[in-house]
């Protein structure tokens, strides 16, 4: 088949990889010249055990909107403007989605390991991730639930952290360097014969009642058998012009990259669970810190008070920060659905249009499995058939 993929972020790249392996003629299209920010400005932790998101209740929604002191913040304007999205989220919550998300995450982790081994690719892979807690009982509760190894406070102090009573060692899970992962994956798919059209605006329009055609900067393109939308947080505007609402809103997260000047600040990739902060050092001089889950539309800034909160947490728990110098910071927009579950499959009523998006803050973790599910749908293979209804693009209709 001749297939076009709109969106060359990490999910779109993996979709191109799996479809090209099946000998399809694949073209990737993206309005940006460089990789999507959500694909490179993230923690790079591949941790399916930490995949479930806490259930969003009305109280937490109101509190986070009125007092944005922690990692979570919802703009009241956004809540009012997208009342149906928040209504669905509050009504459905995440009940029942935790175990399903973990299943998808573990399958994705295996796909990553296969990809790294088969393609001989290493995007600064670090084996093992530590989840750390202020309270020992919280760490023990997690360790008991998932069969993880409990880590005592003394061991946490030895790796350069303080004022944390306990943790869990996820020995089989991974941390990667996101920009290197995306660049290596991009080079791989191009070497396989995938075409990339970058830096040009793509438009979709109805060709008939049940099919669409694509234009690039108002010029009609060659016809494609299938068109796949994988545009991350920008998926909804593309779909809505066709009369379909995927219920995807952007949630922003902040990544800060520090120069450690040759000093090893952390010997392990870590997740500070109480704060939603991830930290990893992939080489002798670069420390990556990521945090925040803000739903404020496509606003691209974090105020001084928000950054101060992040700095204060780091200073509180990391023993030695004397060498740190800020090199770069960036905001990535995560495509979020009301139930925090991906949208994968054929768009209702359109025979040649498909979607793979909505991985929210698990975009890197779930990218391979999401792409593989879509590939399986297109090829008629059986793969996660029992979750197809939960992933179906028509579920919010």
Secondary structure, DSSP 8 states (H G I E B T S, - for coil): -EEEEE--SHHHHHHHHHHHHTT-EEEEEES-SS--HHHHSS--EE-GGG-------HHHHHHHHH---SSEEE-HHHHHHTHHHHHHHHHHTTTTHHHHHHHHHHHHHHHHHHHHHHHT--SS-EEEEEEEESSHHHHHHHHHHHT-EEEEHHHHHHTTB-S--EEEEEEEEEE--HHHHHHHHHHHHHHTT-EEEESS-EEEEEEETTEEEEEETTEE----SEEEE--GGGHHHHHHTTT-----EEEEEEEEEEE-TT----SSEEEETTTTEEEEE-SSSEEEEEEEEEESTT-----HHHHHHHHHHHHHHBS--TT-EEEEEEEEEEEE-TTS--EEEE-TT-TTEEEEE--GGGHHHHHHHHHHHHHHHHHT--SSGGGHHHH-TTTT-
